[in-house]
Amino acid sequence: MLCSCRKRNDIPNFVAESFLQYVADNVDHNSGTLDGNNTFHGMGIMAAVTPGSFGTKPIPRIDVTSEQIALLAKINISYYKPSESNRMASCVYSNLRKMNYKDVDCSFMVNLLWKVSWPLRSPMPGWSGYMQMVQEGTYPGKSSFVFLPMIDLNPSDLSCIYSTLKFICKEAHRYQKPPVVTFDQPLYWKALCIVTNENTESDFKQIVLRLGGFHTEMSFLGSIGRLMAGSGLHEVLETVYASNAVNHMLSGKAVSRAVRGFMMVENALHILLMKESFRVSLPSAHETDITEADSSECDEIVEKACELYDRNSILSEINTKLVATKEKLCKSRTLSLWLNFCRMTNILSKFLIAELTGNWDLHLSSIQEMLPFFVAAGHNLYAKSAYVYLSMMQRLEIDHPEVYRHFKAGHHVLRRTDRFWSGLSTDLTVEHNKY
């Protein structure tokens, strides 16, 4: 019925000033059948417009056949013939410039403020609730999403990816917008190979390929679980979560649980650091249960947080003393391992802040910090893809200035609600919407 109310592949109420980008991922239907019949495994494509184009339009209830729906819109399949000369074979990994921006430091200070306040004030909102109250800023607004025709081919097939890129190029040019598309890592690398091997005059050279942030986060969570194997982290998490759930958390599959669980462990470690650095007494047993604060307590916390946030020198002094304590504790291998866990969790926090607030510089900076841990954990595919992705995005200001301007304005993420602290990675939105 969605297709029957829209001609071709049009985006309803599209405004020329809006930013348009596409997300493509594999889509499965009836994949769990016993006999394997009537299954569908193909490429799903979604267009996202920011700020969104919304409107009300009555949808007539009519009886239509699947053949009639298929005739309304379709994607032409183009066979991909690999080039004789593989330019990817001579690809050189250029040096990445160090990402260091004011916004990155400010976000770190806000995150640090929540950590140091945890053992001193109870009850207190969790990390997400605290950041929701403290973080403020301008943002592009709520996004709208349009489902596009699917391609009935194996998504990993080069002809399927080639047809997807060709279709996205055509549609983006129809709206006079630069083609921007997000893939997960396996599809990203194959799409990159196709674009790299195209001629310089090809329309494909105008495509901005993005590596899915959500899937990158999953790989980083799995890297943390791999590097912390045998450390006792599994047993610690089992005090809160079931054993099977912990297995999925440490593999990076149960994302929400892993993020919450890792942050809880880091908070416990940070309380011990505060005790060592500032001689802060640990909370008593009845104070350790963190409950949702009422509105008056939240207002008081926010007010004090803003006062302390304006006095950056205090937070800098706290951070300096914590760093000194960490350096002293690093002499022990066990303590060094757990301090490294805190470092990885801090990188995870930075990445989540970047996505939820639409901070482009922090997005690139946090992924750059993930690279050594991808390599150490043996996640070589993401280490390679993320490095190339950063190399391309650091040249975005020169190669695609219009897209760079939009990303700096917060368009690299999408929002399903009209709030500042609600940005979602583009590949996460297609995971939410395609099932």
N, C-alpha and C positions, 0 to 999 in steps of 0.2 A: 504493500500500500504506500510505502514511502516513495517508491519509484513512480507510482502512478500519479502522484500529485506534483511532480516536477519534470519539466521537459529536459531532455538530454541530461547533461551533468551540471546544470546551472546551480549556482549558490543563491538561495533566495535573499532578496533585499541587500545584495552586496553593495558596499560603499567603497568608492575608489580610494579613500584615505585609509582603509583598513589594511592590516598586514595579513597576508595569506601564506600558509604553509601546509605541507602535506605530511602524513604519517602512513607508512606501509608496513604491514606485518602479516605473518601467516595466520590463516583463519581455518578452523576445523569445525566440522559439523557431523554429528553421529559417529565420532571417532571411536566410541567405546562399544560398538555393536559386537555381538558374539560372532556373527558370520562375516563381518567385514564388508557387507553390502550396503549400498546407499550412503556411503560416506563421502564427505567433501573435504578436500585439503587443497587450499588455494591461497592466493594473495588478496588480502583485503586492504583497501585504501580509504583514507578519511581526510577530508579537507577541514582545516581549522582557521577561523577568521577571528582576529583580535583588533579592536573591540568587536564583539559579536554583532551579527545582523539578525535581529529578532523581529517577529511579526506573527500575527494570528491569521490563519487562513483555514476555512472549513474544508475538511477532507471528505469528499463524497464516498459513501459506502457502496461500492459497485463490485460485481463479481468479475474477476479477471483471471485468466489462466497464466501459468508461469511463462508460456511462450509470448504472451502479450507484454508481460513485464520485461522480458528479456529484449524485446524489440525497442523499448523506450530508450535504453542506453546500453552501450557495450564498449569494451576496450578491444581494439584490433590487436591481434597477436602478431608480433614481428619476430622472425627467426634471427637469432644472434649468431653471427659468424665471427669467431675470434680472429683478431688481427694476426698477421704473420709475425710482426715484431712486437714482443711483449715489453712495453715500457715499464711495467712494474718490476721487471727483473733488474733494471738499472736504477731503481728508486733509491735515493740517498736520504738518510734521516738527518735533517738539518738540526742544528742546535736550537733548543728552545730558550727563549729569553725568560729570565726570572720574573715571575708575576708578583708584584708588590704594589698594592694600592691602598689608599686610605680606607676605602670601604671594607677591605678585607680586615684591616686592623680594628676598625670599629665593631665589626661583627664579632671578632674574637673577644673584644672587651665585654660586650653584652653577654656572650656565652660564659665568660669567666665570672662575671658578676653573679649569674645564677648558681654556678658551682660553689663559690665561696659563701653564698648566702644559705645554702642547703643545710649545713649543720648548725647554723645560728638562728634560724627562724623556722618554726613549725607551728601549725600546718602551713604548707606552701604549695602553690600550683606546680604541676609537672612541667617538664621542659617546654612542651608544645604550648601549654596554656600560658606559661610565663612569657614566651616569645610572642604569642598572639597579642598580649597586652602591651608589651614594650615596643615591638616593632611597628613603626609607622612610616609612611612614604607614599609617593605617587605611583600609580600603576596604570596599565593600559585599559583595564576593565575586564569584564567577563567575556569569555570566548564562546563562539557558536561552532557547532560541528555538523558536517554534512557527510553522509555515507555515499561513497562512489561505487560504481560497479566492481565486482570481484573478477579475478582472473582464474579460470579453472585450469591451473597448471601447478606443478610442484613449485613452491616459492623459492626453493634453492636452485631451480633451473635457471640458467643464464638467460634464456629466451624470455622467461617470465619477468625477471628483473629488468631486462632490456625493454620489454613492452611497458612495464610500469614507469620507467624513467621517461620513455617517449611520450606516454600519455600525460604525465605530470608536466613535462615541458610544454606540451600543446595547450593544456588547460591554463597553466600559469601565464603563458603569452596571450591567451584569449582575454585574460583580465589585466593584461599589461603589468604583471608582477613578476619579480625574479623567482625562478623555481627553487623552492627550499623543501627538502624531504628528509625525514628521519627514519633510520632503520636500526634494528638491533645488530649486534656485532657480526654474525655470519653473513647477513644480507648486506650490511654496510661494506664489508670488505669486497664482496663480489661486485657491488655497485661501483665501488671505487676503482676496481680493476677495469670495468667497462668504460667509465668516464675517462680514466687515464689513457686508455688505448684508443680513444676517439681522435679524429683529426682536429686540428686547431680551429677549423671553421665550423665544427659541429655545434649544434645547439646544446648538446650535453655539457659543454665546457662552461655554460652559464649556471649549471646546477650547483647549489650549495648542499653538500651532503653532511648530515649530522648524525653523530653516534648517539644512540638512545641513552639518556641519562639514567633512567630507571634500571635498565639492564646493566649499566656500568656500576650502579650502586649495588645490585645483586652480586656482581662479581667481586666487588670490594668486600662485601659482607662475608662472602665465601673465602676470600683471602685472609680475613681476620680469623675465621674459624680454623683455617688450615694452619696458620702460623701459631695459633694458641693451642693446637692439639697436644694433649698430654700435660697441659699446664694446670689443670684443675678447673678450667672455665666451664667445662661440660657439667661437672659435679655441682658447681656453684649455681648454674642456671637451673639445674634439676630441683633445687629447693623451691623454685617458683613455677617452673613449667614441667610438663610431662617429658619423659625421656625421648619419645619419638618426636615430640615438638622441638626439643633441643637439637636433635640431629638435623632437622630441616632448617633451624635457625643458623647453625654453624656452617651449613652448606650454602646459605644465602637464598634459600627458596622461600622461607617464611619471613618476608621482609619486615613487616610491622612488628612482629614479635622480636625479631633479631635486634632492630633498632632500639626498642624499649628495653630489652634485656641487657644489651651491651651498655646502654647509658646507666642503668641501675648499678651494674658492676663498677662502672667508672666512677659513679657518685660515691660508692662505698670506699673506693681507693682514694678519692679526692678528700674525703673526710679524714682519712688517716694521714694524708699529706698536710692537711690543715692542722691536725693535732701536732704533727711533728714540727711544722714551721712556726706556728703561732701559739702553741700550747693551749689549743681550744679543747675544752672537755667534750667528750662524745655525748650525744643525746641519750637520755635514759630510755628504758624499754618502752614506756608508754608514749614517748615523743617520737619514736622512729617511724610510726605509721603515718605516712603522708596522706592526708585527706584533702578533698577539694575545699579550698578556702571560701568563706562567704564573701559577699561583695565588699563589705567594709574592710576586711583584711586584705583583699586584693587591691583596693584603692590605696591602702597604706603601703603595701609592698611596692606598688608602681610608683608612688610618690617618692619613697626613699630610693628606689632604683634610679629614678630620673635624677635625683639630687647627687647620687654617687656617680652616675654615668657622666654628668657634667664635669665632675672632678676627675679627669682621666689620670692625673698624677697618682692618685691613691691606688687605682687599679694597676698602674704600671709598677708601683712599689710592691703590691701584693704579688704580681706576676714575677717580679725579679726575685723575691724571696722564695717563691715556690720553685723557680728554676734552680736556684742555688741548692735547695733541699733535694731536688731530683738528681742533680749532679753528684751530690754526696752519697745518695742511695744507689746510684748506678754501679758502685763498686761490687755490689752483690748481683750475681747473674739472675737469680730469681726475681729480685726487685726490678732489675733492668728489664726483664721480660714483661712484667706487669706495667711498668712505666711506658713501655713501647705500646702496650694495649691501650693505655690512655691516649697516647699520641694518635693511634689509628682511629679511636673513637672521636677524638677531636676533629680529625679530618672529615669523618662522617658527618659530624655536626655542621661543619662549614659547608659541606656539599648540600645538606638539607636546607640550610639557611639560604643558600644561593638559589635553589629551586623554588622554595616557598616564597621568597621575596622578589624573584626575578632579577637577581644581581649577576650580570654577565661576567664581570671580572672575577668575582668570587667563584663562579662556576668553573672557569678555566683554571684558576689557581688551585682549587681543591682537587680537580682531576690530575693536575700536574703533581701534586703531593701524593696521589695514589700510586703513581707509576712504580716506585721502588718496591712497594708491597705486592703489586701484581707480579713482578718478576720474582720476588722472594717466595711467593706462594705457588709459583709455577703456572700462573694464569697468563701464559705467554701471548695468547691470541688477543686478550684485552690490553696487555701491555703494548703490543705492536699497534693495534688499532687506535688506542687512546693517544699514543705518541703522534701518529700521523694526523689524527683528528686535531690535536692541539697545534701542530705545525700549520695546518690549513686555517684554523680559526685565528691564529695569531697574525695571519696575512689577510684576514677578512677585510680589514679597514682599507687595504690597498686594492684587493681583487674585487670585492663586492661592497663598496661603501654604503649603498642604500640598505643592504641587509645588516651591516654592522651598526648603522644608526638605529635600526629597529631593535636589534638585540640589546644595545646599550640602554634602550628605553624600557626594557623588560619584556620584549616580545618573544624571547627564546623559550619561555614557558607559557602554559595555557592555564586558564582559570575556569572552573565550573561554577564558582560562586563569586559574587562581587565583593571581595575582600582583599586586603593587601597580603596578608599571611595565608595564601591559599594557592600559590603557584604549583603546578604539576608538570613534571617532565612530559614532553610530547608523546613519548612512547608509552608512558603510563596511562594517558588518556585513551589511547586506542585499546589498551588492555581492559580498561573499565567498560568501554562502549561496545566492543565487538562481540561480547557473549550475551 
